[in-house]
């Protein structure tokens, strides 16, 4: 047992309005899932941060120019809520990912099951798990970035806020920027409460413009935490080299 409450990811995900989620992803490049985890599940995941045996590595962001704060990549086996969400959310997103790639004329097709996609990653040498737990304190932030990690990239991922805004911390808003050809960047600030998740585009997505469909480039990050401590879980579907 990993110390986190049991979580039936497939049942929980089935409660959401997936046509709405797909529309939001098409229109804005992100969509929210309110109350994906309950408070006890959030606290249990955040409490894993100091358990070294659960992680394969720790990154102090300031050392690499990534921002301030730190994060840890989970080791296999992943904690139940993360592993369950990874396998259960992937099939719901794979059809959208394939449609996006077809629209962008990218010759990549994603299999129906996450196990089959991971087998593709592992055959290419991408064998290290990428789900992570992030911890921010006062004045910490995460620079705009993309979580790519190798040749095989699934174009959507999730971030789940584990802390309580206004109580555990203030500031620390989740931010997405989108750069369209010949236009200035568009910024989306995603309002999350404890247990809410945001699904968002990792790298690029198609957008319909006046001259037809074009690819837009996205990055995501976290604004400065002004007070307290903020924990987030990241669910990335591809593994890393």
C-alpha positions as CSV (number, residue, x, y, z in Angstrom):
1,X,0.0,0.0,0.0
2,X,1.2,3.5,-0.8
3,X,-0.6,5.3,2.0
4,X,-3.0,7.1,-0.3
5,X,-6.8,6.4,-0.1
6,X,-8.2,4.0,-2.7
7,X,-9.3,5.7,-5.9
8,X,-11.3,4.3,-8.8
9,X,-10.0,6.5,-11.6
10,X,-12.2,5.1,-14.3
11,X,-15.4,5.7,-12.3
12,X,-14.4,9.1,-11.3
13,X,-13.5,10.2,-14.8
14,X,-16.8,8.9,-16.1
15,X,-18.6,11.5,-14.1
16,X,-17.2,14.4,-16.2
17,X,-18.7,15.9,-19.3
18,X,-16.2,14.7,-21.9
19,X,-17.8,16.4,-24.9
20,X,-17.4,19.7,-23.0
21,X,-13.8,18.9,-22.1
22,X,-13.0,18.1,-25.7
23,X,-14.6,21.4,-26.8
24,X,-12.6,23.4,-24.3
25,X,-9.4,21.7,-25.4
26,X,-10.2,22.5,-29.0
27,X,-11.1,26.1,-28.3
28,X,-8.6,27.0,-25.6
29,X,-6.0,24.2,-25.3
30,X,-7.0,23.4,-21.8
31,X,-10.0,22.1,-19.8
32,X,-10.7,21.7,-16.1
33,X,-12.0,18.8,-14.1
34,X,-13.4,20.2,-10.9
35,X,-13.1,18.0,-7.8
36,X,-11.2,15.2,-9.5
37,X,-9.6,14.3,-6.1
38,X,-11.1,14.8,-2.7
39,X,-9.2,16.6,0.1
40,X,-8.0,13.4,1.8
41,X,-6.6,12.1,-1.5
42,X,-4.9,15.5,-2.1
43,X,-3.3,15.6,1.4
44,X,-2.1,11.9,1.1
45,X,-0.4,12.6,-2.2
46,X,1.3,15.8,-1.0
47,X,2.5,13.9,2.1
48,X,4.5,11.5,-0.1
49,X,6.9,14.3,-1.0
50,X,9.4,13.5,1.8
51,X,9.3,9.7,1.3
52,X,12.5,9.2,-0.7
53,X,11.7,5.6,-1.7
54,X,8.7,6.8,-3.8
55,X,10.8,8.9,-6.2
56,X,13.5,8.4,-8.7
57,X,15.0,11.9,-8.7
58,X,14.6,15.4,-7.2
59,X,15.1,18.7,-9.2
60,X,15.8,22.0,-7.6
61,X,14.6,24.4,-10.2
62,X,16.9,27.3,-9.5
63,X,19.9,25.2,-10.2
64,X,18.8,24.7,-13.8
65,X,17.1,28.1,-14.5
66,X,13.7,26.5,-14.4
67,X,12.4,29.0,-11.7
68,X,12.3,28.5,-8.0
69,X,10.9,25.6,-6.0
70,X,11.5,21.9,-6.5
71,X,9.9,18.7,-7.8
72,X,10.4,15.0,-7.6
73,X,9.7,12.4,-10.3
74,X,7.9,9.3,-9.0
75,X,9.5,5.9,-9.3
76,X,7.6,2.9,-10.5
77,X,5.3,1.6,-9.1
78,X,3.4,4.8,-9.2
79,X,1.0,5.7,-6.3
80,X,-2.6,4.4,-6.9
81,X,-4.3,7.7,-7.8
82,X,-1.6,8.7,-10.3
83,X,-1.3,5.2,-11.9
84,X,-5.0,4.9,-12.2
85,X,-5.5,8.3,-13.8
86,X,-2.7,7.7,-16.2
87,X,-4.2,4.5,-17.5
88,X,-7.9,5.6,-17.4
89,X,-7.5,9.1,-18.8
90,X,-5.3,8.2,-21.7
91,X,-8.0,6.3,-23.8
92,X,-10.4,9.3,-23.3
93,X,-7.7,11.6,-24.8
94,X,-6.1,9.4,-27.4
95,X,-8.9,10.0,-30.0
96,X,-8.6,13.8,-29.6
97,X,-4.8,13.5,-29.9
98,X,-5.1,11.5,-33.1
99,X,-7.6,14.0,-34.5
100,X,-5.2,16.9,-33.7
101,X,-2.3,15.1,-35.4
102,X,-4.4,14.4,-38.5
103,X,-5.4,18.1,-38.7
104,X,-1.8,19.2,-38.2
105,X,-0.7,16.6,-40.8
106,X,1.6,14.8,-38.3
107,X,2.2,11.2,-39.1
108,X,1.8,9.9,-35.6
109,X,-1.1,7.7,-34.4
110,X,-1.6,6.8,-30.7
111,X,-2.8,3.3,-29.7
112,X,-6.0,2.9,-27.8
113,X,-4.4,1.7,-24.5
114,X,-1.8,3.5,-22.4
115,X,0.1,0.2,-21.9
116,X,0.6,-0.1,-25.7
117,X,1.8,3.6,-25.8
118,X,4.2,3.0,-23.0
119,X,5.6,-0.1,-24.8
120,X,6.3,2.2,-27.7
121,X,8.1,4.6,-25.4
122,X,10.1,1.9,-23.7
123,X,11.2,0.3,-27.0
124,X,12.7,3.7,-27.9
125,X,14.6,3.9,-24.7
126,X,12.1,6.1,-22.8
127,X,11.8,4.0,-19.7
128,X,11.8,6.4,-16.8
129,X,8.4,7.4,-15.3
130,X,7.5,11.1,-15.7
131,X,4.6,11.7,-13.3
132,X,5.8,14.1,-10.6
133,X,5.1,16.0,-7.4
134,X,5.9,19.7,-7.2
135,X,6.4,21.8,-4.1
136,X,6.6,25.6,-4.0
137,X,7.2,28.0,-1.1
138,X,7.1,31.8,-0.8
139,X,8.5,33.5,-3.9
140,X,8.8,30.2,-5.8
141,X,7.5,30.0,-9.4
142,X,7.9,27.7,-12.5
143,X,9.1,29.3,-15.8
144,X,7.1,28.6,-18.9
145,X,8.1,25.3,-20.4
146,X,7.1,22.1,-22.2
147,X,7.4,18.6,-20.8
148,X,8.8,16.7,-23.9
149,X,11.4,14.2,-22.6
150,X,12.1,12.3,-25.8
151,X,11.0,11.3,-29.3
152,X,7.6,10.0,-28.3
153,X,5.4,12.6,-26.8
154,X,1.7,12.3,-25.9
155,X,0.3,15.8,-26.7
156,X,-1.9,16.2,-23.5
157,X,-1.2,16.0,-19.8
158,X,-2.8,16.8,-16.4
159,X,-1.9,18.9,-13.4
160,X,-3.8,18.5,-10.1
161,X,-3.7,21.1,-7.4
162,X,-3.3,19.4,-4.1
163,X,-3.2,22.5,-1.8
164,X,-6.0,25.0,-0.8
165,X,-5.6,28.4,-2.5
166,X,-6.3,31.2,0.0
167,X,-5.6,28.9,3.0
168,X,-2.4,26.9,2.3
169,X,-1.0,29.5,-0.1
170,X,-1.7,32.6,-2.2
171,X,-0.5,33.5,-5.7
172,X,0.8,30.5,-7.6
173,X,-1.7,30.6,-10.5
174,X,-1.4,28.0,-13.3
175,X,-0.6,29.8,-16.6
176,X,-0.6,28.7,-20.2
177,X,0.7,30.8,-23.1
178,X,-0.1,30.2,-26.7
179,X,1.9,31.6,-29.7
180,X,0.0,31.7,-33.0
181,X,1.8,32.5,-36.3
182,X,2.3,36.2,-36.9
183,X,0.4,37.1,-33.7
184,X,1.3,38.1,-30.1
185,X,1.1,35.4,-27.4
186,X,-2.2,34.7,-25.7
187,X,-2.3,34.0,-22.0
188,X,-4.7,31.7,-20.1
189,X,-4.8,31.8,-16.3
190,X,-6.5,28.7,-15.0
191,X,-8.5,29.1,-11.7
192,X,-8.1,25.9,-9.7
193,X,-9.3,24.8,-6.3
194,X,-7.9,21.9,-4.2
195,X,-8.5,18.7,-6.0
196,X,-9.2,20.3,-9.4
197,X,-7.2,19.2,-12.4
198,X,-6.4,20.9,-15.7
199,X,-5.9,19.0,-18.9
200,X,-3.7,20.9,-21.3
201,X,-1.7,20.7,-24.5
202,X,1.9,19.8,-23.9
203,X,3.5,21.3,-27.0
204,X,1.2,22.3,-29.9
205,X,-2.3,22.0,-31.1
206,X,-4.3,22.9,-34.2
207,X,-6.2,26.2,-34.4
208,X,-8.6,27.3,-37.3
209,X,-7.5,30.6,-38.7
210,X,-8.5,32.8,-41.6
211,X,-6.2,30.8,-43.9
212,X,-7.2,27.4,-42.6
213,X,-5.8,25.3,-39.8
214,X,-2.4,26.2,-38.3
215,X,-0.2,24.9,-35.5
216,X,0.1,26.9,-32.3
217,X,2.9,26.5,-29.7
218,X,2.0,26.3,-26.0
219,X,4.0,26.6,-22.8
220,X,2.8,26.3,-19.2
221,X,4.1,27.5,-15.9
222,X,3.2,28.7,-12.4
223,X,3.2,32.4,-11.3
224,X,5.0,33.5,-8.1
225,X,3.7,32.0,-4.8
226,X,3.2,35.0,-2.5
227,X,2.6,33.1,0.7
228,X,2.5,29.6,2.1
229,X,3.2,26.2,0.4
230,X,1.7,24.9,-2.8
231,X,1.8,21.2,-3.9
232,X,0.8,20.0,-7.4
233,X,0.8,16.5,-9.0
234,X,1.6,16.2,-12.7
235,X,0.4,13.3,-14.8
236,X,2.4,13.0,-18.0
237,X,1.6,10.1,-20.3
238,X,4.9,9.5,-22.0
239,X,8.0,8.2,-20.2
240,X,11.5,9.8,-20.4
241,X,14.9,8.8,-21.6
